[in-house]
């Protein structure tokens, strides 16, 4: 039973060219392989699914990834920490602190984690990205009508495209 140019993963058929760590591969270029191969070269075309673990290792670039049946395709995830020094923000006003962030683009969804030591009267409202820049909107809720000029803090971020 030969199946040239494809490999069979459980119930998933994928055409065979990059490095991926898998278990149990049965057919590669028409040859029965047996069990538990740790690496296989292949190029995915169409949908790839697995009921077990599907671990990609090394420097692997995928065009898009969709998680779940009705998921939205994702092609970039950036995450880490960055120092943001907000400007002086007048009472009852919103200001934006920005920082350079390589690979950020304007079409990314931005999720931000405020630092534990942020001034108690500064309320994070959200974040935004432009080309190579991340921005955090902060509202000054000070009840004494005082401007706040907080110091630079380390923020956590996740950007998804």
TIDOLO-744549 format. One record per residue (C-alpha): residue number from 1; residue in one letter; x, y, z. Coordinates in Angstrom, 1 decimal, padded with zeros to 4 digits. Each point is the difference from the previous one (the first is absolute). Layout:
N
BAVEX|NUM|A|X|Y|Z
...
//
This chain:
161
BAVEX|1|X|000.0|000.0|000.0
BAVEX|2|X|002.0|003.0|-001.3
BAVEX|3|X|-000.9|003.6|000.4
BAVEX|4|X|002.7|001.9|-001.7
BAVEX|5|X|000.7|003.6|001.2
BAVEX|6|X|-002.0|000.0|003.2
BAVEX|7|X|000.3|-001.1|003.5
BAVEX|8|X|-002.8|-001.3|002.2
BAVEX|9|X|-000.3|001.2|003.6
BAVEX|10|X|-002.8|-001.8|001.8
BAVEX|11|X|-002.9|001.1|-002.2
BAVEX|12|X|001.7|003.0|-001.5
BAVEX|13|X|001.6|000.1|-003.5
BAVEX|14|X|002.7|002.6|-000.6
BAVEX|15|X|002.2|000.4|-003.1
BAVEX|16|X|003.7|-000.5|000.6
BAVEX|17|X|003.7|003.3|001.0
BAVEX|18|X|000.7|001.8|003.5
BAVEX|19|X|001.2|-001.3|003.4
BAVEX|20|X|-002.6|-000.8|002.6
BAVEX|21|X|000.1|-002.2|003.1
BAVEX|22|X|-002.8|-002.6|-000.1
BAVEX|23|X|-000.8|-003.5|001.2
BAVEX|24|X|-001.4|-002.9|-002.0
BAVEX|25|X|000.5|000.6|-003.7
BAVEX|26|X|-001.1|-002.8|-002.3
BAVEX|27|X|000.6|001.0|-003.6
BAVEX|28|X|002.7|002.2|-001.5
BAVEX|29|X|000.4|000.1|-003.8
BAVEX|30|X|-001.8|-003.3|-000.2
BAVEX|31|X|002.2|-001.9|002.4
BAVEX|32|X|-001.5|-001.5|003.1
BAVEX|33|X|002.1|001.3|002.9
BAVEX|34|X|-001.2|-001.7|003.2
BAVEX|35|X|-000.3|001.9|003.2
BAVEX|36|X|001.2|003.0|002.0
BAVEX|37|X|002.2|002.1|-002.3
BAVEX|38|X|001.3|003.1|001.8
BAVEX|39|X|000.5|002.3|-003.0
BAVEX|40|X|-001.5|000.1|-003.5
BAVEX|41|X|000.5|002.4|-002.9
BAVEX|42|X|-003.3|001.2|-001.5
BAVEX|43|X|-001.8|003.0|-001.5
BAVEX|44|X|-003.6|000.3|001.3
BAVEX|45|X|-002.6|000.8|-002.6
BAVEX|46|X|-003.6|000.3|001.1
BAVEX|47|X|-001.0|-000.7|003.6
BAVEX|48|X|002.1|-002.0|002.4
BAVEX|49|X|-001.6|-001.4|003.1
BAVEX|50|X|001.1|-002.4|002.7
BAVEX|51|X|-001.7|-001.5|003.0
BAVEX|52|X|003.3|-000.3|002.0
BAVEX|53|X|002.9|002.3|000.5
BAVEX|54|X|001.2|002.0|-003.0
BAVEX|55|X|003.2|001.7|001.0
BAVEX|56|X|001.9|002.3|-002.5
BAVEX|57|X|003.6|000.6|001.0
BAVEX|58|X|002.8|002.1|-001.4
BAVEX|59|X|-000.3|003.0|-002.2
BAVEX|60|X|-003.3|-000.8|-001.8
BAVEX|61|X|-002.0|002.6|-001.9
BAVEX|62|X|-003.6|-000.7|-000.8
BAVEX|63|X|-002.1|002.4|-002.2
BAVEX|64|X|-003.0|-000.1|002.4
BAVEX|65|X|-001.3|-002.1|002.9
BAVEX|66|X|-003.6|-000.5|000.9
BAVEX|67|X|-000.8|-001.4|003.4
BAVEX|68|X|-003.4|-001.7|000.4
BAVEX|69|X|-002.6|-000.7|-002.6
BAVEX|70|X|-001.4|003.6|-000.3
BAVEX|71|X|003.3|001.8|000.9
BAVEX|72|X|001.4|003.0|-001.7
BAVEX|73|X|003.3|-000.5|-001.9
BAVEX|74|X|003.1|001.3|001.9
BAVEX|75|X|003.3|000.7|-001.7
BAVEX|76|X|002.0|001.9|002.6
BAVEX|77|X|000.2|000.0|003.8
BAVEX|78|X|002.4|002.3|001.7
BAVEX|79|X|000.4|000.0|003.8
BAVEX|80|X|002.3|001.3|002.7
BAVEX|81|X|000.7|002.9|002.2
BAVEX|82|X|000.8|003.6|-000.9
BAVEX|83|X|000.8|003.2|001.9
BAVEX|84|X|-002.6|002.7|-000.5
BAVEX|85|X|000.5|003.5|001.5
BAVEX|86|X|-003.4|001.8|-000.1
BAVEX|87|X|-000.1|003.8|-000.4
BAVEX|88|X|-001.4|002.3|002.7
BAVEX|89|X|-003.8|-000.5|-000.1
BAVEX|90|X|-002.4|002.7|001.2
BAVEX|91|X|-002.7|-001.0|002.5
BAVEX|92|X|-003.1|-001.5|-001.7
BAVEX|93|X|001.9|-000.4|-003.3
BAVEX|94|X|001.4|-002.8|-002.0
BAVEX|95|X|003.6|-000.1|-001.2
BAVEX|96|X|002.0|-002.5|-002.0
BAVEX|97|X|003.4|-001.4|000.8
BAVEX|98|X|001.8|-001.5|-003.0
BAVEX|99|X|003.1|-002.1|-000.6
BAVEX|100|X|001.8|-001.4|-003.0
BAVEX|101|X|-000.8|-003.7|-000.6
BAVEX|102|X|001.5|-001.6|-003.1
BAVEX|103|X|-002.4|-002.0|-002.2
BAVEX|104|X|-003.2|001.6|001.4
BAVEX|105|X|-002.4|001.0|-002.7
BAVEX|106|X|-003.2|002.1|000.0
BAVEX|107|X|-002.3|-003.0|-000.7
BAVEX|108|X|000.9|-001.9|003.2
BAVEX|109|X|-002.3|-000.7|002.9
BAVEX|110|X|001.7|001.3|003.2
BAVEX|111|X|-000.3|-001.5|003.5
BAVEX|112|X|001.9|001.8|002.8
BAVEX|113|X|000.8|-000.9|003.6
BAVEX|114|X|000.5|002.9|002.3
BAVEX|115|X|003.0|000.0|002.4
BAVEX|116|X|-000.8|-000.7|003.7
BAVEX|117|X|001.6|003.3|001.0
BAVEX|118|X|-002.0|002.3|-002.4
BAVEX|119|X|-001.3|003.2|001.7
BAVEX|120|X|-003.3|-000.9|001.7
BAVEX|121|X|-001.8|002.9|-001.7
BAVEX|122|X|001.1|-001.0|-003.6
BAVEX|123|X|-002.5|-002.4|-001.6
BAVEX|124|X|001.1|-001.9|-003.1
BAVEX|125|X|-002.7|000.4|-002.7
BAVEX|126|X|001.6|-002.1|-002.7
BAVEX|127|X|002.8|-000.1|-002.5
BAVEX|128|X|000.7|000.5|-003.6
BAVEX|129|X|002.7|-000.7|-002.6
BAVEX|130|X|001.4|001.7|-003.0
BAVEX|131|X|003.1|-000.9|-002.0
BAVEX|132|X|002.6|-001.0|002.5
BAVEX|133|X|-001.7|001.9|002.9
BAVEX|134|X|-002.3|-001.1|002.9
BAVEX|135|X|-002.1|002.5|001.9
BAVEX|136|X|-001.8|-000.2|003.3
BAVEX|137|X|-003.0|002.2|000.8
BAVEX|138|X|-000.2|001.1|003.6
BAVEX|139|X|-002.7|001.9|001.8
BAVEX|140|X|000.8|002.3|002.9
BAVEX|141|X|-002.7|-000.5|002.6
BAVEX|142|X|001.6|002.1|002.7
BAVEX|143|X|-002.7|001.5|002.2
BAVEX|144|X|002.2|003.0|001.0
BAVEX|145|X|000.2|001.3|-003.6
BAVEX|146|X|003.7|-000.6|-000.1
BAVEX|147|X|002.0|-000.9|-003.0
BAVEX|148|X|001.9|-003.3|000.2
BAVEX|149|X|003.5|-000.5|-001.5
BAVEX|150|X|000.7|-003.6|000.8
BAVEX|151|X|003.5|-001.5|-000.6
BAVEX|152|X|000.9|-002.6|-002.6
BAVEX|153|X|-001.4|-003.4|000.8
BAVEX|154|X|000.3|-003.5|-001.5
BAVEX|155|X|-003.3|-001.1|-001.7
BAVEX|156|X|-000.9|-003.5|-001.4
BAVEX|157|X|-001.5|-000.2|-003.4
BAVEX|158|X|-001.4|-002.5|-002.5
BAVEX|159|X|-000.5|001.1|-003.6
BAVEX|160|X|-002.0|-002.2|-002.4
BAVEX|161|X|-000.5|000.3|-003.8
//
